Amino acid sequence: MRKRVLIAGAAGRDFHNFNLVYRGREEYEVVAFTATQIPNIDGRVYPPLLAGDLYPDGIPVRPEAELSDLIRNHAIDEIVFSYSDVTHEHVMHVASRALAAGAAFTLLSPHETTLTSAKPVKRVAVLRHPMPYGDLTKQVVQRFARYEDLDAADCTIEEREEYEPHLAEGNLVFAGIDYAAILEAAEQEADVILWDGGNNDTPFVKPTVHVVVVDPHRPGHELRYHPGETNLRMAHVCVVNKVDSATQEGIDAVLDSIRKNNPEAQVVLAASPFHVEGDASQIAGKRVLAIEDGPTLTHGEMTYGAAVLAAKANGAAELIDPRPCAVGSIAATFAEYPHVGALLPAMGYGEKQRNDLRETIRRCDPDLVLIGTPIDLRRLIDFERPALRVTYRLQEMGEPTLADVLTQYGLIGERAALV
């Protein structure tokens, strides 16, 4: 009999795991995906075009809240946990629900779910961790070379935040759902494949050099989150960033974690100075609304970012608390993540959420908006208020630098390299 499997995910790693491990294998029947973290993705169907011949009707996507009922009602044998950036405690709560309902619980090894790259060809291509929030049949392989490509694909704010910084550096970006096909497409155009594995996820492509960033503002998170600890233990290089704004205690704590859990990893220290694009003197004495990256504040559990730091450093009279002004899905976000304080998470998974974000900003009536997101939101939203953007840049401190490390691995000045 076929083993009946349910894949628990969040529209990304779950689809990748299915494609590599389960698609086309008659010994398994993937009965459903479950979905969490991302709004409006449950109730969809993983389409037959992607699911393969064994699934002529596709595979349903159901809310994770139905996990126990799905196990009982469909005689599920095994739950495969397939999303990231959650605490170890969260993983085991899902496991406990699965076990109590009668199913086994599995975490696939990164060695089972990484692709191997062949020799590439021309320039840098970035393969970004999937964010397939739209029509899955149109997102099998996505290629972005210009901002206009993002408009044509109707990318959400969350997608733009991950893609635009790479485009600004002049690199191609590939994303989508079928990463074997995505990797093959990128190899036709690139000397170096750079995997950008958002949400702490393990690589989809086997790395020649595995670089992991450890944040001293969140000491202990490198061991508390899944699969962040796995990445820490696998890393060839650990970059400890934000050493200019973190406490020495936090820096020492993450350095100690690296030494204890991966003593062979090289360590690169780096500052992350923020820069206000425009006249920073405008901030002084103003009622400021700080907008920060949404996922970093929500399931990333941060309580501040570059905009908040810039407001305080430049003499803002007040940081506006947007919670009393929040509407719709933004109000719901604050309710779900009560740790988020006097700053606004830039949630934008769809047009309705962008409209809710715009209306929340209008109701806050700030003197000035500070944008601390990875993209310039002014291109997507008319704030109807003065706005300045705040950005970070990496500034390496001492040696080795990333260039030193990449030179050691032969990845600077040579072809056929995979990062």
C-alpha positions in Angstrom: 0.0 0.0 0.0 1.1 3.6 -0.6 2.3 5.5 2.4 -0.2 8.4 3.0 1.7 11.6 3.6 0.7 15.1 4.6 3.2 17.9 4.1 3.0 20.8 6.6 4.3 24.0 5.1 3.9 27.7 4.2 4.0 27.8 0.4 7.7 27.3 -0.2 9.9 24.6 1.3 6.8 22.3 1.3 6.5 22.4 -2.5 10.2 22.0 -3.0 10.3 18.9 -0.7 7.4 17.4 -2.6 9.1 18.0 -6.0 12.4 16.4 -5.0 11.3 13.6 -2.6 7.7 12.6 -3.4 6.8 13.6 -7.0 6.5 10.6 -9.3 7.0 8.0 -6.6 4.2 5.5 -6.5 5.1 4.2 -3.0 3.9 7.6 -1.6 0.5 9.3 -1.8 0.7 13.0 -0.7 -2.9 13.6 0.4 -2.6 17.3 1.1 -0.4 20.2 2.0 -1.2 22.3 5.1 -0.4 26.0 5.2 0.5 28.5 7.9 2.3 31.9 8.3 1.2 33.3 4.9 -2.3 34.8 4.5 -4.8 33.5 1.9 -2.8 30.5 0.7 -4.9 27.7 2.2 -7.8 26.5 0.1 -5.7 26.5 -3.0 -4.6 23.4 -5.0 -1.1 22.4 -6.0 -1.9 22.1 -9.7 -1.6 18.9 -11.8 1.0 20.6 -14.0 3.3 20.7 -11.0 2.1 17.6 -9.0 2.6 15.2 -11.9 0.8 12.2 -13.4 0.0 10.6 -10.1 -2.2 13.6 -9.1 -4.5 14.4 -12.0 -6.6 16.6 -9.8 -3.7 18.3 -8.1 -3.1 18.3 -4.3 -5.3 20.3 -2.0 -3.8 23.0 0.4 -5.6 23.1 3.8 -5.1 25.3 6.9 -2.7 23.8 9.4 -5.4 24.2 12.0 -7.1 21.2 10.4 -4.0 19.0 10.9 -5.4 16.6 13.5 -8.7 16.2 11.6 -6.9 15.5 8.3 -4.8 12.8 10.0 -7.8 11.1 11.4 -10.2 11.5 8.5 -7.7 10.5 5.8 -5.7 7.8 7.6 -2.4 9.8 7.3 0.7 7.7 8.0 3.3 10.5 8.2 3.5 14.3 8.6 6.5 15.9 6.9 7.4 19.2 8.5 8.4 21.6 5.7 8.6 25.3 6.8 11.2 27.4 8.5 11.9 30.3 10.9 10.0 28.8 13.8 11.2 27.9 17.3 12.2 24.3 18.2 9.3 24.4 20.6 6.9 25.2 17.8 8.2 22.3 15.7 7.6 19.9 18.6 4.1 21.2 19.3 3.2 20.3 15.7 4.9 17.0 16.2 2.9 16.3 19.3 -0.3 17.1 17.5 0.7 14.7 14.7 1.7 11.9 17.1 -1.4 12.3 19.2 -3.6 12.0 16.1 -1.9 8.8 15.0 0.7 9.9 12.4 4.5 9.7 12.4 6.5 13.0 12.3 9.4 13.5 9.9 12.0 16.2 9.2 13.7 15.6 5.9 17.5 16.0 5.9 19.0 18.9 3.9 21.1 16.2 2.1 17.8 14.8 0.7 16.5 18.1 -0.5 19.5 19.9 -2.2 20.1 20.0 -5.9 23.6 19.7 -7.3 24.6 22.5 -9.8 26.5 21.7 -13.0 29.2 24.0 -14.4 27.7 27.5 -15.0 28.3 30.1 -17.7 28.2 33.9 -17.7 27.3 36.1 -14.6 25.9 36.1 -11.1 22.4 34.7 -10.7 20.5 34.7 -7.4 18.2 31.8 -6.6 15.8 33.1 -4.0 13.9 30.9 -1.5 10.3 30.5 -2.9 7.5 32.9 -2.2 4.7 31.6 -4.5 1.8 33.6 -3.3 0.0 33.9 -6.7 -1.1 31.6 -9.5 1.2 28.6 -9.0 1.0 27.5 -12.7 2.5 30.9 -13.6 5.3 30.6 -11.0 7.0 27.4 -12.0 10.2 29.3 -13.1 10.4 33.1 -12.6 13.2 35.3 -13.9 13.7 38.9 -12.9 16.2 41.3 -14.5 14.4 44.7 -14.1 11.9 46.3 -11.7 9.4 46.1 -14.6 9.6 42.3 -14.4 8.3 42.5 -10.8 5.4 44.6 -12.0 4.6 42.2 -14.7 4.6 39.3 -12.2 2.3 41.3 -9.8 4.8 40.7 -7.0 3.7 41.3 -3.4 5.6 43.7 -1.1 7.2 40.6 0.5 8.5 39.3 -2.8 9.8 42.7 -3.8 11.7 43.1 -0.5 13.7 40.0 -1.3 14.2 40.5 -5.1 14.8 44.2 -5.5 18.0 44.5 -3.5 19.6 41.9 -5.8 18.3 43.7 -8.9 19.8 47.0 -7.5 23.2 45.2 -7.5 22.8 44.3 -11.2 22.2 40.6 -10.6 19.6 38.3 -12.1 17.0 36.8 -9.7 15.4 33.4 -10.3 12.6 32.1 -8.1 9.4 30.1 -8.3 8.4 26.5 -7.4 10.3 23.9 -9.4 13.9 24.4 -8.4 15.4 21.8 -10.6 14.0 23.7 -13.6 15.0 27.1 -11.9 18.6 25.9 -11.4 18.8 24.7 -15.0 17.6 28.1 -16.2 20.0 30.0 -14.0 23.0 27.9 -15.1 22.5 29.0 -18.7 23.3 32.6 -17.7 25.6 32.5 -14.6 29.2 32.1 -13.5 28.1 31.9 -9.9 24.9 30.7 -8.3 24.1 32.5 -5.1 21.4 30.9 -3.0 19.4 33.4 -0.9 17.6 31.2 1.6 15.1 33.4 3.4 13.4 32.4 6.6 16.5 30.7 8.0 15.9 27.8 5.6 18.5 25.2 4.6 19.8 25.5 1.0 17.9 24.0 -1.9 21.2 23.9 -3.8 24.3 22.1 -2.5 26.8 24.9 -1.5 30.5 25.1 -2.2 30.5 27.8 0.5 27.7 27.9 3.0 27.5 31.5 4.5 25.3 32.0 7.6 24.5 35.4 9.2 24.2 35.4 13.0 22.5 38.4 14.6 23.9 39.6 18.0 20.7 41.6 18.6 19.0 38.2 19.0 21.6 36.1 20.9 20.3 32.6 21.4 18.0 32.6 18.4 20.7 30.8 16.4 20.1 27.7 18.6 16.4 28.2 19.3 14.9 28.3 15.8 14.4 25.6 13.1 16.3 25.1 10.9 18.6 28.0 12.0 20.5 25.8 14.3 21.0 23.3 11.4 22.4 26.1 9.2 24.7 27.2 12.0 26.1 23.7 12.4 26.5 23.3 8.6 28.1 26.7 7.9 31.6 27.2 6.4 31.4 30.9 7.3 29.5 32.7 10.0 29.0 36.5 9.5 28.3 38.2 12.8 26.7 41.5 11.7 25.4 44.6 13.5 28.4 44.6 15.8 28.2 48.4 15.8 24.8 48.6 17.4 24.6 45.3 19.4 25.7 45.0 23.0 29.1 43.3 23.7 27.2 40.7 25.7 25.1 39.8 22.6 28.2 39.7 20.4 30.1 37.5 22.9 27.1 35.2 23.2 26.8 34.5 19.5 30.6 34.1 19.1 30.4 31.5 21.9 27.6 29.7 20.1 29.7 29.5 17.0 32.8 28.2 18.8 30.8 25.6 20.7 28.6 24.3 17.9 30.7 24.8 14.7 34.4 25.4 15.8 35.7 24.9 12.2 33.6 27.8 10.8 35.4 30.9 9.8 34.0 34.1 11.4 33.6 37.4 9.7 32.7 40.4 11.9 30.7 43.2 10.3 29.0 46.5 11.2 25.7 47.3 9.7 25.6 51.2 9.8 22.2 52.7 8.8 22.0 55.5 6.2 19.2 58.0 5.8 18.6 58.6 2.1 17.9 62.4 2.0 18.1 65.1 4.6 18.2 63.4 8.0 17.8 66.8 9.8 14.1 66.6 8.8 13.6 64.0 11.5 14.4 66.2 14.5 11.4 67.3 16.4 8.9 65.4 14.2 6.2 62.9 15.0 7.6 59.9 13.1 5.9 56.8 11.9 8.5 54.0 11.5 7.8 51.3 8.9 9.9 48.1 9.2 10.0 44.8 7.3 6.9 42.8 8.1 8.1 39.2 8.5 11.1 40.3 10.6 8.7 41.9 13.1 6.1 39.2 13.1 7.4 35.6 13.2 11.0 37.0 13.3 10.1 38.5 16.7 12.2 41.7 16.3 10.8 44.8 18.0 12.8 47.5 16.1 14.7 48.0 12.9 16.6 50.6 10.9 13.8 53.2 10.9 13.4 53.1 14.7 17.2 53.4 15.1 17.3 56.4 12.7 14.4 58.1 14.4 16.0 57.9 17.8 19.5 58.8 16.6 18.2 62.0 14.8 16.0 63.4 17.5 12.5 62.5 16.6 10.0 64.0 19.0 7.8 60.9 19.0 7.5 57.5 17.6 3.9 57.1 16.6 2.1 53.9 17.9 0.1 52.8 14.9 -1.9 50.2 16.8 -4.9 52.5 17.6 -5.0 53.5 13.9 -4.6 50.0 12.3 -7.4 48.7 10.1 -8.3 45.4 8.5 -5.5 42.9 8.1 -3.0 45.3 9.7 -5.0 45.3 12.9 -5.2 41.6 12.7 -1.4 41.4 12.4 -1.0 43.4 15.6 -3.5 41.2 17.4 -1.7 38.0 16.3 1.8 39.4 17.2 1.3 41.5 20.3 5.1 42.0 20.8 5.2 44.4 17.9 5.1 47.9 19.5 5.3 51.5 18.3 6.2 50.8 14.7 4.3 49.5 11.6 5.1 46.2 9.9 5.0 46.5 6.1 2.7 43.6 5.4 1.7 43.4 1.8 0.8 39.9 0.7 -1.9 41.2 -1.6 -3.7 44.3 -2.8 -6.2 44.4 0.1 -3.4 44.3 2.6 -1.5 47.1 0.8 -4.7 49.1 0.9 -5.0 48.4 4.7 -1.4 49.5 5.1 -2.0 52.7 3.2 -5.1 53.5 5.3 -3.3 52.8 8.5 -0.6 55.3 7.5 -3.2 57.9 6.6 -4.9 57.5 10.0 -1.6 57.8 11.9 -1.2 61.3 10.4 2.6 61.5 10.9 4.8 64.5 10.2 7.3 62.2 8.6 7.4 58.5 7.6 10.7 56.6 7.9 10.9 53.5 5.6 13.1 50.8 7.0 12.1 48.1 4.6 14.4 46.5 2.0 12.5 48.3 -0.8 11.4 51.8 -1.3 7.7 51.6 -0.5 7.1 55.0 -2.1 7.1 53.2 -5.5 4.1 51.2 -4.4 2.2 53.4 -1.9 1.4 57.1 -2.0 2.0 58.1 1.6 0.6 61.6 1.1 3.2 62.6 3.7 7.0 63.4 3.6 9.0 60.2 3.7 12.6 59.2 4.0 14.2 55.8 3.5 16.7 54.2 5.8 19.0 51.4 4.6 21.8 49.2 5.9 25.1 48.4 4.3 27.5 45.7 5.4 30.9 47.1 6.7 33.4 44.3 7.5 35.5 44.8 10.6 39.0 43.4 10.5 40.0 40.0 8.9 39.0 37.7 7.4 36.6 39.5 5.1 34.1 37.7 2.9 36.4 38.4 -0.1 39.3 36.7 1.8 37.1 33.6 2.4 35.7 33.4 -1.2 39.3 33.7 -2.5 40.3 30.8 -0.3 37.6 28.7 -2.0 38.6 29.9 -5.5 35.3 31.7 -6.0 36.7 35.1 -6.9 38.3 35.5 -10.3 37.4 31.9 -11.3 34.4 30.3 -13.2 32.3 27.3 -12.3 31.7 28.2 -8.7 28.7 27.8 -6.5 28.0 29.8 -3.4 
